[in-house]
Amino acid sequence: MSTFPATLAKGMEDCIALQRSLGYQFHKQAASLRAFLRYVRSSDASGPLSQSLAVDFVMTGNFTPNGRAVCYGVIRRFAEYYAAFDPCTESFDRLALPRSRAVPPPRILSEEELHWLMAASMRISTAQPLRGRTVATVIGLLASTGLRSGEALRLDLSDVDLSTGVLQIRKTKFRKDRLVPVHATTLAALRDYARDRDLAIPTRTNSGFFVSTRGVRLSLSGLHYGFAQACKLAGINATASKALRLHDLRHRFAVTRLAHWHKQKADVQSMLPLLATYLGHARYSDTAYYITATPELLGLAAAKAFGEGVFA
């Protein structure tokens, strides 16, 4: 009986433990490695760890083209680590499955569409009103602050100051904490939600601000499911060529803010560092991308350029 899956499993767990000891969360990467291990076991592979085995796995899995490239990259980097313990491990070609750098255009909801979506969220569970109320409040928070969905769901009770309207964002994508002040209307919505949440679930065993109907922290999968239900009820995707994503609400916040600055005739370039800090971007270029994200922004920028004689 081959010992390859057993030794591979130990190598993976050691690698995962090492990455986490270095301060990396390594959740998605660990899940990818363990899914690959299940594939190795089911295919009765006898070793060694090879590029063809990794490619076979990602090509037969339910991945997007970029998802295949990302997963292959995780296995390739693990192979570099594992080669120190098993010299028979093959060297992986970095460009075997190149990742596309094309950024899909975001879908920006109008004010009316956002209103429909939030109203529909309230109707996703008539038997358990708190479920819809939670999804609607999270959607409103994402649209009004540009938070990442994971950042919103990781909010603890102590992270939300309902007096000052300042959120403490911890464990961000780039492991940097930041403070996010919210608009007065957003603060009012958060206060209303907290009141209704505590009335519905007076006794809780966790510190999450947004909760499921079981009183535990709302999960990302739970949010995605509720979001999909709300989109269907609102007819948001009925005639659209591109389904709305939760992350599109972050794009919507950014381009709405930029459009507002353009209309105020502000120096948008000088304001971008402020927006980058608010959004928690690691690089200025991540925020600069939003300048050309929508036709409205392009039109406003062009009008400003013509007005200043740039094209004269």
C-alpha positions as a printed NumPy array, in Angstrom:
array([[  0.   ,   0.   ,   0.   ],
       [  1.389,   3.378,  -1.008],
       [  2.538,   5.648,   1.779],
       [  2.578,   8.665,  -0.554],
       [ -0.822,  10.103,   0.564],
       [  0.152,   9.707,   4.229],
       [  3.517,  11.425,   3.878],
       [  1.948,  14.098,   1.661],
       [ -0.723,  14.736,   4.302],
       [  1.895,  15.199,   7.011],
       [  3.892,  17.532,   4.79 ],
       [  0.803,  19.616,   4.092],
       [ -0.161,  19.955,   7.738],
       [  3.412,  20.885,   8.662],
       [  3.461,  23.485,   5.868],
       [  0.109,  24.924,   6.979],
       [  1.295,  25.111,  10.6  ],
       [  4.504,  26.846,   9.488],
       [  2.639,  29.478,   7.451],
       [  0.308,  30.242,  10.34 ],
       [  3.191,  30.469,  12.796],
       [  4.606,  33.179,  10.519],
       [  1.412,  35.204,  10.902],
       [ -0.433,  34.217,   7.718],
       [ -4.086,  33.184,   8.009],
       [ -3.634,  30.625,   5.217],
       [ -7.291,  29.529,   5.259],
       [ -8.049,  29.359,   1.542],
       [ -4.625,  27.929,   0.733],
       [ -5.06 ,  25.208,   3.365],
       [ -8.463,  24.32 ,   1.924],
       [ -6.929,  24.038,  -1.564],
       [ -4.134,  21.782,  -0.336],
       [ -6.541,  19.518,   1.535],
       [ -8.823,  19.287,  -1.501],
       [ -5.774,  18.253,  -3.555],
       [ -4.929,  15.615,  -0.936],
       [ -8.436,  14.155,  -1.233],
       [ -7.923,  13.974,  -4.988],
       [ -4.581,  12.2  ,  -4.528],
       [ -6.202,   9.646,  -2.243],
       [ -9.146,   9.041,  -4.575],
       [ -6.88 ,   8.607,  -7.598],
       [ -4.602,   6.088,  -5.824],
       [ -1.539,   8.095,  -6.853],
       [  1.671,   6.473,  -5.664],
       [  3.904,   9.515,  -5.984],
       [  6.002,  11.436,  -6.356],
       [  4.333,  14.835,  -6.182],
       [  4.295,  15.984,  -9.797],
       [  3.133,  18.849, -11.945],
       [  0.895,  16.552, -13.993],
       [ -0.888,  15.421, -10.821],
       [ -1.531,  19.026,  -9.819],
       [ -2.701,  19.997, -13.318],
       [ -5.037,  16.984, -13.5  ],
       [ -6.575,  18.036, -10.187],
       [ -7.23 ,  21.671, -11.093],
       [ -8.492,  20.819, -14.575],
       [-11.064,  18.327, -13.259],
       [-12.207,  20.542, -10.399],
       [-14.997,  23.113, -10.445],
       [-12.726,  26.121, -10.965],
       [-12.832,  29.242, -13.085],
       [ -9.764,  29.75 , -15.315],
       [ -8.253,  32.123, -12.778],
       [ -9.299,  29.79 ,  -9.963],
       [ -7.337,  26.98 , -11.61 ],
       [ -4.273,  29.211, -11.869],
       [ -4.526,  30.279,  -8.22 ],
       [ -4.999,  26.719,  -6.955],
       [ -2.121,  25.464,  -9.111],
       [  0.054,  28.228,  -7.661],
       [ -0.76 ,  27.107,  -4.103],
       [  0.225,  23.511,  -4.917],
       [  3.349,  24.668,  -6.772],
       [  4.578,  26.664,  -3.784],
       [  3.83 ,  23.738,  -1.49 ],
       [  5.857,  21.491,  -3.816],
       [  8.845,  23.813,  -3.386],
       [  8.532,  23.329,   0.382],
       [  7.889,  19.581,   0.134],
       [ 10.909,  18.984,  -2.117],
       [ 13.15 ,  19.541,   0.898],
       [ 11.692,  16.381,   2.438],
       [ 11.109,  14.327,  -0.715],
       [ 13.826,  14.921,  -3.327],
       [ 11.762,  12.997,  -5.891],
       [  9.278,  15.884,  -5.993],
       [  9.084,  17.356,  -9.479],
       [  9.861,  20.967, -10.249],
       [  6.713,  22.835, -11.325],
       [  6.624,  25.252, -14.245],
       [  5.489,  28.648, -12.926],
       [  3.786,  29.447, -16.255],
       [  1.995,  26.135, -16.757],
       [ -1.318,  27.787, -15.884],
       [ -0.827,  31.561, -16.12 ],
       [ -3.337,  33.762, -14.373],
       [ -5.25 ,  36.317, -16.405],
       [ -4.734,  39.866, -15.167],
       [ -7.846,  41.184, -16.882],
       [-10.111,  42.789, -14.297],
       [-13.82 ,  42.147, -14.954],
       [-15.766,  45.417, -15.009],
       [-17.813,  45.967, -11.863],
       [-21.566,  46.262, -11.967],
       [-22.638,  49.499, -10.313],
       [-26.182,  49.636,  -8.95 ],
       [-28.233,  52.789,  -9.294],
       [-29.81 ,  54.316,  -6.194],
       [-33.157,  52.831,  -7.242],
       [-31.686,  49.344,  -7.716],
       [-29.963,  49.495,  -4.329],
       [-33.293,  50.454,  -2.74 ],
       [-34.993,  47.48 ,  -4.447],
       [-32.26 ,  45.14 ,  -3.258],
       [-32.421,  46.211,   0.372],
       [-36.223,  46.082,   0.371],
       [-36.107,  42.58 ,  -1.128],
       [-33.596,  41.509,   1.54 ],
       [-36.201,  42.194,   4.208],
       [-38.517,  39.658,   2.527],
       [-36.167,  36.689,   2.19 ],
       [-37.541,  35.01 ,   5.326],
       [-40.965,  36.034,   6.558],
       [-40.863,  33.342,   9.261],
       [-37.603,  34.716,  10.687],
       [-37.547,  38.495,  10.135],
       [-34.12 ,  38.905,  11.764],
       [-32.505,  37.005,   8.882],
       [-33.686,  39.482,   6.284],
       [-32.957,  42.41 ,   8.572],
       [-29.372,  41.217,   9.014],
       [-28.755,  40.751,   5.286],
       [-30.302,  44.142,   4.47 ],
       [-28.176,  45.894,   7.095],
       [-24.975,  44.255,   5.879],
       [-25.774,  45.237,   2.274],
       [-26.431,  48.802,   3.358],
       [-23.184,  48.898,   5.322],
       [-21.143,  47.572,   2.391],
       [-22.721,  50.077,   0.005],
       [-22.244,  53.045,   2.322],
       [-18.704,  52.301,   3.537],
       [-17.071,  50.12 ,   0.867],
       [-16.087,  47.514,   3.449],
       [-15.127,  44.063,   2.233],
       [-17.821,  41.533,   3.127],
       [-15.403,  39.598,   5.337],
       [-14.518,  42.777,   7.239],
       [-18.18 ,  43.457,   7.969],
       [-18.844,  39.913,   9.179],
       [-15.785,  39.934,  11.457],
       [-17.066,  42.99 ,  13.328],
       [-17.477,  42.312,  17.037],
       [-19.829,  44.198,  19.323],
       [-16.819,  46.069,  20.719],
       [-15.736,  47.087,  17.193],
       [-18.913,  49.079,  16.518],
       [-19.123,  52.323,  18.473],
       [-22.81 ,  53.185,  18.306],
       [-22.145,  56.508,  20.024],
       [-19.532,  57.967,  17.701],
       [-20.228,  55.958,  14.552],
       [-16.67 ,  54.665,  14.19 ],
       [-15.923,  51.067,  13.217],
       [-12.732,  49.282,  14.242],
       [-11.778,  47.066,  11.294],
       [ -9.493,  44.223,  12.338],
       [ -7.837,  41.339,  10.501],
       [ -8.038,  43.029,   7.114],
       [ -6.934,  41.531,   3.816],
       [ -3.447,  42.962,   4.38 ],
       [ -3.39 ,  42.358,   8.168],
       [ -3.683,  46.054,   8.986],
       [ -6.288,  47.487,  11.328],
       [ -8.065,  50.743,  10.501],
       [-10.822,  53.028,  11.774],
       [-13.831,  53.676,   9.522],
       [-16.239,  56.505,  10.431],
       [-19.74 ,  56.036,   9.017],
       [-22.405,  58.466,   7.836],
       [-25.133,  59.505,  10.276],
       [-27.771,  57.564,   8.327],
       [-25.605,  54.432,   8.419],
       [-25.1  ,  54.86 ,  12.156],
       [-28.866,  55.143,  12.641],
       [-29.38 ,  51.919,  10.676],
       [-26.752,  50.115,  12.772],
       [-28.418,  51.31 ,  15.988],
       [-31.816,  50.104,  14.771],
       [-30.385,  46.729,  13.802],
       [-28.605,  46.316,  17.166],
       [-31.841,  47.059,  19.005],
       [-33.874,  44.575,  16.952],
       [-31.109,  41.949,  17.126],
       [-30.951,  42.125,  20.907],
       [-34.737,  41.916,  21.202],
       [-34.831,  38.855,  18.938],
       [-31.854,  37.139,  20.582],
       [-31.457,  38.463,  24.142],
       [-29.007,  35.729,  25.179],
       [-25.924,  35.103,  23.054],
       [-22.728,  33.122,  23.355],
       [-20.589,  35.011,  20.812],
       [-19.434,  38.571,  20.217],
       [-20.358,  38.975,  16.526],
       [-22.219,  42.15 ,  15.612],
       [-24.09 ,  40.543,  12.705],
       [-25.754,  37.287,  13.644],
       [-27.71 ,  34.444,  12.111],
       [-31.118,  33.357,  13.392],
       [-29.297,  30.88 ,  15.659],
       [-27.591,  33.742,  17.438],
       [-24.106,  32.952,  16.135],
       [-21.942,  35.162,  13.936],
       [-23.321,  35.383,  10.385],
       [-21.127,  33.295,   8.078],
       [-19.916,  34.337,   4.638],
       [-21.832,  31.46 ,   3.053],
       [-24.978,  32.565,   4.898],
       [-24.546,  36.111,   3.633],
       [-23.967,  34.945,   0.05 ],
       [-27.076,  32.764,   0.169],
       [-29.235,  35.576,   1.541],
       [-27.75 ,  38.013,  -0.975],
       [-28.595,  35.655,  -3.858],
       [-32.17 ,  35.315,  -2.576],
       [-32.515,  39.092,  -2.324],
       [-31.161,  39.594,  -5.849],
       [-33.71 ,  37.098,  -7.163],
       [-36.619,  38.698,  -5.304],
       [-35.583,  42.162,  -6.506],
       [-35.102,  40.983, -10.09 ],
       [-31.644,  42.532, -10.046],
       [-30.124,  39.894, -12.319],
       [-33.205,  39.146, -14.442],
       [-32.126,  41.107, -17.511],
       [-28.476,  41.796, -16.671],
       [-25.64 ,  40.212, -18.614],
       [-23.517,  40.064, -15.461],
       [-24.763,  38.871, -12.074],
       [-24.291,  41.27 ,  -9.184],
       [-21.55 ,  40.362,  -6.695],
       [-21.244,  41.472,  -3.088],
       [-17.857,  42.989,  -3.98 ],
       [-19.595,  45.226,  -6.531],
       [-21.008,  47.176,  -3.582],
       [-17.433,  48.111,  -2.631],
       [-16.849,  49.324,  -6.19 ],
       [-20.107,  51.247,  -6.039],
       [-19.014,  53.11 ,  -2.912],
       [-15.67 ,  54.052,  -4.461],
       [-17.004,  55.312,  -7.789],
       [-19.888,  57.136,  -6.093],
       [-17.426,  58.967,  -3.852],
       [-15.171,  59.811,  -6.816],
       [-18.124,  61.043,  -8.88 ],
       [-19.2  ,  63.238,  -5.95 ],
       [-15.721,  64.78 ,  -5.758],
       [-15.716,  65.382,  -9.514],
       [-19.065,  67.201,  -9.247],
       [-17.65 ,  69.318,  -6.423],
       [-14.72 ,  70.145,  -8.748],
       [-12.31 ,  68.792,  -6.152],
       [ -8.763,  67.698,  -7.014],
       [ -9.593,  63.994,  -7.27 ],
       [ -5.973,  62.894,  -7.645],
       [ -5.071,  64.507,  -4.336],
       [ -8.108,  62.906,  -2.673],
       [ -7.25 ,  59.361,  -3.775],
       [ -4.873,  58.702,  -0.827],
       [ -7.745,  59.517,   1.548],
       [-10.015,  57.06 ,  -0.243],
       [ -7.244,  54.453,  -0.275],
       [ -6.854,  54.743,   3.496],
       [-10.606,  54.53 ,   4.063],
       [-10.914,  51.429,   1.852],
       [ -7.846,  49.776,   3.363],
       [ -5.952,  49.469,   0.093],
       [ -2.316,  48.411,   0.307],
       [ -1.35 ,  50.188,  -2.923],
       [ -2.364,  53.527,  -4.38 ],
       [ -2.874,  51.83 ,  -7.769],
       [ -5.671,  49.682,  -6.299],
       [ -7.683,  52.841,  -5.677],
       [ -6.629,  54.575,  -8.903],
       [ -8.322,  51.751, -10.814],
       [-11.726,  53.127,  -9.818],
       [-11.159,  56.344, -11.783],
       [-12.142,  54.6  , -15.02 ],
       [-14.624,  52.158, -13.52 ],
       [-17.873,  53.646, -14.851],
       [-19.139,  55.68 , -17.834],
       [-20.257,  58.41 , -15.429],
       [-16.749,  58.816, -14.069],
       [-15.269,  58.796, -17.545],
       [-17.742,  61.462, -18.608],
       [-17.048,  63.65 , -15.596],
       [-13.287,  63.282, -16.026],
       [-13.523,  64.098, -19.728],
       [-15.699,  67.142, -19.049],
       [-13.177,  68.387, -16.535],
       [-10.315,  67.807, -18.972],
       [-12.066,  69.738, -21.756],
       [-12.979,  72.486, -19.323],
       [ -9.361,  72.861, -18.28 ],
       [ -8.191,  72.886, -21.892],
       [ -6.245,  69.626, -21.614],
       [ -7.275,  68.612, -25.135],
       [ -7.089,  72.104, -26.641]])
